[in-house]
Amino acid sequence: MPELPEVETIRQDLRQKILNTKIVQVKVLREKAVRSSTFSLPKNLTGKMFSEVERVGKLLMLKVGERYLLIHLKMTGQLIYIKHNKIIAGGHSFPALNTQLPDKHTQIIITFKDGGILYFNDMRRFGYARLVTAAEKEKIAATYGIEPLTSSFTYQKFSEVLNQKKTILKALLLNQAYFAGIGNIYADEICHEARVLPNRRANTLTEAETKKFYNATKKILTKAVRYRGTTFNNYLDGEGKKGNFVSFLKVYNRDGLKCKICKKSLIHKKTLAGRGTHYCPVCQR
């Protein structure tokens, strides 16, 4: 699943492609891809223009008139923008990116007056689109916690959350109600960067550890956005290119390999908060 850095990369790239261009046709090929919306996508998007692409956590929010088209890519969703037979935006890179579109994974097609076409593809069909009012959008956004790459992500707010929670750090980082956009990859990398074990109780961190944890969160996510996310077998950024942060990973997906920092221990893997979790038992305490 794309996390904050990958979705932010897609958001930035789509802003360069789809804004202020009239939508001339909308086709919904799979009705279940449109979640609990009282608005018809073809009726309410055709003739309009996207004026902004926003993001909260892993959720994209495309402003269209007084409403917002919400898109969540979930596990295997793609947003593929094609113009003049050139793919210039993408999401996940399963084989559909290399086939003729639309294909069997295509859920929604949005065609623009300038000839561009935006395809929402989803192989596993967990992703969704939803058209909401501005008020509904704000209500949904309010369910998310602090955005780690915004000015609202202060040390004071961060430390208050940690001090009040007895839950383990891995579960806390994954909880979107506290910190928006962090998923499995970056939760593991943040814990390693901060040199704390992912199964530590949040309220057991010392002030020095909390400060290091806060700085690690900002550092890892900022760097991941700069390098356009992390690629394994299925993520592509908004230019259809693989993210480069994978070369900087210290623990995630490296179980059984020697730690890059201490160069003594092998990276361990166990299940925490229902997710495979990677850590170094020497570097992290």
Rosetta blueprint (number, residue, H / E / L):
1 M L
2 P L
3 E L
4 L H
5 P H
6 E H
7 V H
8 E H
9 T H
10 I H
11 R H
12 Q H
13 D H
14 L H
15 R H
16 Q H
17 K H
18 I H
19 L E
20 N L
21 T L
22 K E
23 I E
24 V E
25 Q E
26 V E
27 K E
28 V E
29 L L
30 R L
31 E H
32 K H
33 A H
34 V E
35 R L
36 S L
37 S L
38 T L
39 F L
40 S L
41 L H
42 P H
43 K H
44 N H
45 L H
46 T L
47 G L
48 K L
49 M E
50 F E
51 S E
52 E E
53 V E
54 E E
55 R E
56 V E
57 G L
58 K L
59 L E
60 L E
61 M E
62 L E
63 K E
64 V E
65 G L
66 E L
67 R E
68 Y E
69 L E
70 L E
71 I E
72 H E
73 L L
74 K L
75 M L
76 T L
77 G E
78 Q E
79 L E
80 I E
81 Y E
82 I E
83 K E
84 H L
85 N L
86 K E
87 I E
88 I E
89 A E
90 G L
91 G L
92 H E
93 S L
94 F L
95 P H
96 A H
97 L H
98 N H
99 T L
100 Q L
101 L L
102 P L
103 D L
104 K L
105 H L
106 T E
107 Q E
108 I E
109 I E
110 I E
111 T E
112 F E
113 K L
114 D L
115 G L
116 G L
117 I E
118 L E
119 Y E
120 F E
121 N E
122 D E
123 M L
124 R L
125 R L
126 F L
127 G L
128 Y E
129 A E
130 R E
131 L E
132 V E
133 T E
134 A H
135 A H
136 E H
137 K H
138 E H
139 K H
140 I H
141 A H
142 A L
143 T L
144 Y L
145 G L
146 I E
147 E L
148 P L
149 L L
150 T L
151 S L
152 S L
153 F L
154 T L
155 Y H
156 Q H
157 K H
158 F H
159 S H
160 E H
161 V H
162 L H
163 N H
164 Q H
165 K L
166 K L
167 T L
168 I E
169 L H
170 K H
171 A H
172 L H
173 L H
174 L H
175 N L
176 Q L
177 A L
178 Y L
179 F E
180 A L
181 G L
182 I L
183 G L
184 N H
185 I H
186 Y H
187 A H
188 D H
189 E H
190 I H
191 C H
192 H H
193 E H
194 A H
195 R L
196 V L
197 L L
198 P L
199 N L
200 R L
201 R E
202 A H
203 N H
204 T H
205 L L
206 T L
207 E H
208 A H
209 E H
210 T H
211 K H
212 K H
213 F H
214 Y H
215 N H
216 A H
217 T H
218 K H
219 K H
220 I H
221 L H
222 T H
223 K H
224 A H
225 V H
226 R H
227 Y L
228 R L
229 G L
230 T E
231 T L
232 F L
233 N L
234 N L
235 Y E
236 L L
237 D L
238 G L
239 E L
240 G L
241 K L
242 K L
243 G L
244 N E
245 F H
246 V H
247 S H
248 F H
249 L L
250 K L
251 V L
252 Y L
253 N L
254 R L
255 D L
256 G L
257 L L
258 K E
259 C L
260 K L
261 I L
262 C L
263 K L
264 K L
265 S L
266 L E
267 I L
268 H E
269 K E
270 K E
271 T E
272 L E
273 A L
274 G L
275 R E
276 G E
277 T E
278 H E
279 Y E
280 C L
281 P L
282 V L
283 C L
284 Q L
285 R L
